Amino acid sequence: MAADRRIVIENCSIATVDAHDTEYPSGYVVIAGNRIESLGAGKAPEGLENVDRRIDATGHLVTPGLVNTHHHYYQWITRGLATDHNLFNWLVALYPTWARIDEQMVYAAAQGSLAMMARGGVTTAMDHHYVFPAGSGDLSGAIIRAARETGVRFTLARGSMDRSEKDGGLPPDFAVETLDGALAATEETVKEHHDSSFGAMTQVAVAPCSPFSVSTELLCQGAELARSLGVRLHTHGSETVEEEQFCKELFGMGPTDYFESTGWLGEDVWMAHCVHMNDSDIAAFARTKTGVAHCPSSNARLAAGIARVPDMLAAGVPVGLGVDGTASNESGELHTELRNALLINRLGAHREAALNARQALRLGTYGGAQVLGRAAETGSLEAGKLADLVLWKLDTLAHASIADPVTALVLGAAAPVTASFVNGRQIVENSRLLHVDEDAVARSTREQARRLARIAAQG
C-alpha cells in the first residue's frame, strides 16, 4: 500500500505490548502504507485523508502479530512419526528419512508450515533448516519463495551439520556437509538473500544445528562468519540432560560453557529450548543478552523437561516462543504456544506465579521480535513501527463470556483470526489465507509426504 494510503481499524480492544503494556478497552489503529501511523483510545482522528478502508472491529482484540523464533519447516511432511520417543531416539528414528528430502518436498513442507502459522496470527516467521543432502536442489531458495508467497516477514536460519555417526554425532554419514562446504554455502545464502534494511521481509542467520551434529570448528568459524557478515546466530542449546552429558564427555564442560568457548554467547545469538539451565547458565545468558526460543509443546512431546522461563525473564534474558519442527509439535500453530507456555511453566517451581496471560502474550510478540533482533521494527503496536498486527475475534461462543480479552486470547480456545496484516498488507481474512490456496497446499504436502515415505522405505 502506498505510504499516503490509510486503513482505519476502530471499536476494538487493543493490547499494544509496548514498554508500559498499554491497553485500550475500545480504541483505534491507523495504518499508513506499511507503518502504524497512530493508535489510541476512542475513535480515530477526524479528517484523515486517503482512507482506502475502514474496519469496524467490534468484538475483536488487536495485538501485534505473533513472532515465531524456532521451527523446522521440512518436518511438516514427517508429522505423526516416533510419537513415543525422547529426543535422541526420535532423531535416530527420523534422520534417515529426513536425509532424503529434496527441493520439491521442502517447498511443499514450507508452504504447509507457513500456512498453518500465518492463518493463526503469525506475521514474522523463521525456519532453521540444516539438512542439505547432496543433489537435493536449492532448498534455501525454495523456503524463501514459500515465505514470500505467503506474505510473512521471514528469517531463514541457514543451518548445517558436519558431525555424522562416524565422528560420534547423530546424523547418518550421508546427511551432513563438509566444514568448508557448509561455510561456503551459508555465506552464499547470506549474500544472496539477506536484507539488512528497516522493514526487510527476508533476513538470514548463520545456524549450525547443535553440539550433537556440528564440529567445534564449524561452530567457531560459523560465529566468525556471521559477525563478519553482520547477521545473527542461531542453534539448539541445552535441550536435554543427554546433551549435557554429551558435552561433558566430549568437551569437558556443560553446553553453556562450551558455547561461550566457541563464541556463541552474545546479543546477536539466540538458542532454541535451553531447558536444562542452572543458575550460572542463566546468569551467563543474561550477562551476554543471549536470546532463548522457548518451545513448550515440543519440549513436552519429547519429554525434554520444563525450561526455567520465569527465572530467565527475571534475570533479563530475552525470551520468545517457538513452534519447533512439526515432527515434534504436529499442530504447527504458534498461538497455542501462548497457552502452553503459561500452563507448562506453572507446573514448575514457581507454580501459579510462573507466568500470567500478559507475560505469555509478550513472549509471543515483543519477546520474539527481541530475540530475532527486530524489536525496533515490530513486536509491539506503536506509532512508527511496521504494520504487523492481528485482529482476533472474541465475541463468539468460545470467548464471549470472558471479560478480559487478553485472558480470553491466551487461556481460551484458539481464537479465530478475522484479519492479519504484514507490512500493511492483509494476508489473512476470516482465518483463511488470501494469497495462497490452502487446499492446494494440503494436497501438495500429502503427496510429498507419501513420496518421501516411499523413498525412505526403499533405502
VOSETI-334018 format. One line per 5 residues: number of its first residue (from 1); their letters; for each residue x, y, z of C-alpha. Coordinates in steps of 0.25 Angstrom, whole numbers, plus 2048, in hexadecimal, padded with zeros to 3 digits. Layout:
<rs>
NUM> A> X/Y/Z; ... $
</rs>
This chain:
<rs>
1> MAADR> 800/800/800; 805/80E/7FC; 80B/816/808; 800/820/807; 7F4/816/807 $
6> RIVIE> 7EE/812/814; 7E6/807/81B; 7DE/80B/827; 7DA/800/832; 7D0/804/83C $
11> NCSIA> 7C8/800/848; 7D2/7F5/84C; 7D9/7F1/859; 7E8/7F3/858; 7F4/7ED/85F $
16> TVDAH> 800/7F5/85A; 80A/7ED/861; 813/7F9/862; 81C/7FC/86D; 811/800/876 $
21> DTEYP> 807/7F5/872; 7FE/800/86E; 7F0/7FB/86B; 7E3/801/865; 7D5/7FB/868 $
26> SGYVV> 7D0/802/85C; 7D9/809/852; 7DE/80A/844; 7EB/808/83C; 7EE/80F/82F $
31> IAGNR> 7F7/809/825; 7FE/812/81B; 806/80A/810; 80E/7FF/817; 80E/807/825 $
36> IESLG> 806/809/831; 803/818/830; 7FB/819/83D; 7F2/812/847; 7EB/815/854 $
41> AGKAP> 7DE/815/85B; 7D1/818/855; 7CE/81C/847; 7D9/81E/83C; 7DC/82D/83A $
46> EGLEN> 7D3/835/831; 7D7/83A/823; 7E0/82E/81F; 7E3/82F/810; 7E5/824/806 $
51> VDRRI> 7DE/819/80F; 7DC/80D/806; 7D5/805/810; 7CE/805/81E; 7CD/7F9/826 $
56> DATGH> 7C3/7F8/831; 7CA/7EF/83B; 7BF/7EE/845; 7C1/7E1/84D; 7D0/7E0/84A $
61> LVTPG> 7DD/7E1/851; 7E8/7E7/849; 7F6/7E3/84C; 804/7E3/846; 806/7D8/83C $
66> LVNTH> 80C/7CB/842; 81A/7C9/840; 81F/7BA/83F; 82E/7B9/843; 831/7AA/840 $
71> HHYYQ> 82C/7A0/836; 830/795/82C; 826/796/820; 82B/789/819; 825/781/825 $
76> WITRG> 817/785/820; 818/778/817; 81C/76F/822; 812/772/82D; 80C/767/836 $
81> LATDH> 818/75E/836; 820/759/842; 816/75F/84B; 81B/758/858; 82A/75B/857 $
86> NLFNW> 833/764/85E; 83B/76E/857; 847/765/854; 83F/759/84F; 836/762/847 $
91> LVALY> 842/768/840; 848/75A/83D; 83A/755/838; 838/761/82F; 845/765/82A $
96> PTWAR> 846/75A/81F; 838/75F/819; 83C/76E/81A; 849/76B/813; 841/768/806 $
101> IDEQM> 83A/775/805; 83B/77D/7F8; 837/78B/7F3; 829/787/7EF; 826/781/7FD $
106> VYAAA> 82C/78D/804; 824/797/7FD; 817/790/800; 81A/78E/80E; 81E/79D/810 $
111> QGSLA> 811/7A0/809; 809/798/813; 811/79D/81F; 810/7AB/81B; 801/7AA/818 $
116> MMARG> 7FD/7A4/825; 805/7AF/82D; 800/7BA/825; 7F1/7B7/826; 7F3/7B6/835 $
121> GVTTA> 7F9/7C4/837; 808/7C3/834; 80D/7CF/82C; 81C/7CD/82E; 821/7BE/82C $
126> MDHHY> 82F/7B7/82B; 834/7AA/827; 840/7A3/82C; 844/79A/820; 850/791/822 $
131> VFPAG> 84E/785/819; 854/786/80B; 856/779/805; 85F/779/7F9; 858/77C/7EC $
136> SGDLS> 84B/780/7F3; 84A/78D/7EB; 848/79C/7F0; 842/799/7FE; 844/7A7/804 $
141> GAIIR> 83E/7AD/7F7; 832/7A4/7F8; 82F/7A8/806; 831/7B7/804; 828/7B6/7F8 $
146> AARET> 81D/7B0/800; 81E/7BB/80B; 81E/7C6/800; 811/7BF/7FA; 80A/7BE/808 $
151> GVRFT> 80D/7CD/80B; 814/7CB/819; 821/7D2/81D; 82B/7C8/81E; 839/7C4/823 $
156> LARGS> 840/7B8/81D; 84A/7B2/827; 853/7AB/81D; 857/79E/825; 862/794/823 $
161> MDRSE> 867/787/828; 875/781/827; 876/777/832; 870/76A/82E; 86F/75C/834 $
166> KDGGL> 87D/759/831; 882/765/839; 879/762/845; 86D/76A/840; 85F/766/83E $
171> PPDFA> 85C/769/82F; 85F/75E/825; 86C/760/81D; 865/763/810; 85D/76E/817 $
176> VETLD> 868/778/81A; 870/782/813; 87F/785/814; 884/790/81C; 889/798/810 $
181> GALAA> 87C/795/808; 873/799/814; 87A/7A6/816; 87B/7AA/807; 86C/7A7/805 $
186> TEETV> 868/7AF/811; 870/7BB/80C; 86A/7BA/7FF; 85C/7B9/805; 85E/7C5/80D $
191> KEHHD> 864/7CD/802; 858/7C9/7F8; 84C/7CB/801; 84F/7D3/80E; 849/7E1/80E $
196> SSFGA> 84E/7EA/81A; 845/7F6/817; 83A/7FA/820; 82D/7F3/81D; 834/7E8/816 $
201> MTQVA> 82C/7DC/812; 837/7D2/811; 843/7D0/81A; 84D/7C5/81C; 854/7C0/829 $
206> VAPCS> 860/7B6/82A; 85B/7AA/831; 864/79D/833; 85A/793/839; 85F/78E/846 $
211> PFSVS> 86A/788/84E; 865/77A/84A; 867/77D/83B; 871/788/83A; 880/789/83C $
216> TELLC> 887/793/845; 88E/798/838; 880/79B/832; 87B/7A2/83E; 887/7AB/83F $
221> QGAEL> 888/7AE/831; 879/7B0/82F; 879/7BA/83A; 885/7C2/833; 87E/7C1/826 $
226> ARSLG> 871/7C6/82C; 877/7D2/832; 880/7D5/826; 873/7D6/81E; 86B/7DD/829 $
231> VRLHT> 860/7D3/82B; 85A/7CB/837; 85E/7BE/83C; 854/7B2/840; 856/7A4/845 $
236> HGSET> 850/79A/84E; 855/79A/85D; 853/793/86A; 846/78B/865; 848/77E/86D $
241> VEEEQ> 850/778/878; 857/76F/86E; 85C/77B/867; 863/780/874; 869/772/875 $
246> FCKEL> 86D/772/867; 874/780/868; 87B/77C/876; 880/76F/870; 885/775/863 $
251> FGMGP> 889/783/867; 88B/782/876; 881/78D/879; 872/78F/878; 86B/795/86C $
256> TDYFE> 86B/7A4/870; 87A/7A4/873; 87C/79D/866; 874/7A7/85E; 87B/7B2/865 $
261> STGWL> 889/7AC/862; 885/7AC/853; 880/7BA/852; 871/7B6/853; 86C/7BF/85E $
266> GEDVW> 868/7CE/85B; 85D/7D7/858; 85E/7D2/849; 85B/7C4/84D; 84E/7BC/851 $
271> MAHCV> 84D/7AE/854; 841/7A4/854; 83C/79D/860; 846/7A0/86B; 83E/796/874 $
276> HMNDS> 84A/791/87D; 850/79E/882; 856/7A0/890; 857/7AE/897; 865/7B0/891 $
281> DIAAF> 860/7AD/883; 854/7B7/885; 85E/7C2/88A; 867/7C0/87E; 85B/7C1/874 $
286> ARTKT> 857/7CE/87C; 864/7D4/87C; 866/7D2/86D; 858/7D5/869; 857/7C7/862 $
291> GVAHC> 849/7C4/85E; 840/7B8/860; 835/7B2/857; 82C/7AB/861; 825/79F/85B $
296> PSSNA> 81B/799/865; 813/78F/85D; 820/789/856; 827/788/864; 81A/781/869 $
301> RLAAG> 819/778/85D; 827/773/85E; 827/773/86D; 833/77C/86E; 82E/784/87A $
306> IARVP> 82A/792/87E; 832/79E/87B; 834/7A8/886; 82E/7B3/87F; 829/7BB/88B $
311> DMLAA> 838/7BB/890; 83D/7BF/883; 833/7CB/882; 837/7CF/890; 846/7CF/88C $
316> GVPVG> 843/7D7/880; 845/7CC/875; 83E/7CF/868; 833/7C4/866; 82A/7C2/85B $
321> LGVDG> 821/7B6/856; 823/7AB/84C; 81B/7A1/845; 827/798/843; 826/78E/838 $
326> TASNE> 819/787/835; 81E/779/837; 81E/77D/846; 813/786/846; 809/781/83C $
331> SGELH> 7FF/78D/83D; 80A/797/838; 802/7A3/83E; 809/7AE/846; 7FC/7B4/84C $
336> TELRN> 7FA/7A7/854; 808/7A9/85A; 803/7B5/861; 7FA/7AC/86A; 804/7A0/86B $
341> ALLIN> 810/7A9/86F; 807/7AF/87B; 802/7A1/87F; 80E/799/87E; 817/7A3/885 $
346> RLGAH> 80C/7A3/891; 810/794/892; 81E/799/896; 824/79E/8A3; 81C/7AC/8A2 $
351> REAAL> 80F/7A5/8A1; 803/7AF/89F; 80D/7BB/8A0; 815/7B6/894; 80F/7BE/888 $
356> NARQA> 802/7C5/886; 7FA/7C8/87A; 800/7D5/876; 80E/7CF/878; 80B/7C4/86F $
361> LRLGT> 806/7CE/864; 813/7D6/866; 81B/7C9/863; 813/7C6/856; 815/7D5/851 $
366> YGGAQ> 81F/7DE/856; 828/7D3/85C; 828/7CC/84F; 82C/7D9/848; 837/7DC/852 $
371> VLGRA> 83D/7CE/850; 83D/7D0/841; 843/7DE/842; 837/7E5/83D; 831/7EB/849 $
376> AETGS> 833/7F9/844; 82A/7F6/838; 81F/7EC/83D; 81A/7E4/849; 812/7F0/84F $
381> LEAGK> 808/7F9/84A; 80E/807/84A; 80E/813/840; 819/812/836; 81A/803/837 $
386> LADLV> 817/7F9/82C; 808/7F6/82A; 809/7E7/82E; 7FC/7E5/836; 7F1/7DB/838 $
391> LWKLD> 7E2/7DC/83B; 7DD/7D1/844; 7CE/7CE/844; 7CA/7CD/853; 7BB/7CF/852 $
396> TLAHA> 7B7/7C0/84F; 7B3/7B5/857; 7C1/7B1/85A; 7C5/7BE/861; 7B9/7C8/863 $
401> SIADP> 7B7/7C5/872; 7C6/7C8/875; 7C6/7D7/879; 7D5/7D9/877; 7D9/7D8/869 $
406> VTALV> 7E8/7D4/86B; 7E4/7C9/875; 7DA/7C5/86A; 7E5/7C4/85F; 7EF/7BD/868 $
411> LGAAA> 7E7/7B3/870; 7DB/7B1/868; 7D9/7A9/85B; 7E1/7AD/84F; 7DB/7BA/84B $
416> PVTAS> 7D7/7BC/83C; 7DF/7C6/834; 7D6/7D0/82D; 7E2/7D7/827; 7F1/7D7/827 $
421> FVNGR> 7FA/7E2/821; 808/7E1/81E; 80F/7EE/819; 802/7F4/818; 7FD/7E9/80E $
426> QIVEN> 7F2/7E0/812; 7F6/7D1/811; 7EA/7CA/819; 7DB/7CC/819; 7D2/7C4/822 $
431> SRLLH> 7DD/7BA/825; 7E0/7B8/816; 7EC/7BB/80E; 7EA/7C6/804; 7F6/7C3/7FB $
436> VDEDA> 7F8/7B4/7FC; 7EE/7A9/7F8; 7ED/7A1/805; 7E6/795/7FF; 7F1/794/7F4 $
441> VARST> 7FC/795/7FF; 7F5/78A/807; 7F5/781/7FA; 803/784/7F7; 808/781/805 $
446> REQAR> 801/774/806; 807/770/7F8; 815/774/7FC; 813/76D/80A; 80F/760/803 $
451> RLARI> 81B/762/7F9; 825/763/804; 820/757/80B; 821/74F/7FF; 82F/753/7FC $
456> AAQG> 833/751/80A; 82D/743/80A; 836/740/7FE; 842/743/806 $
</rs>
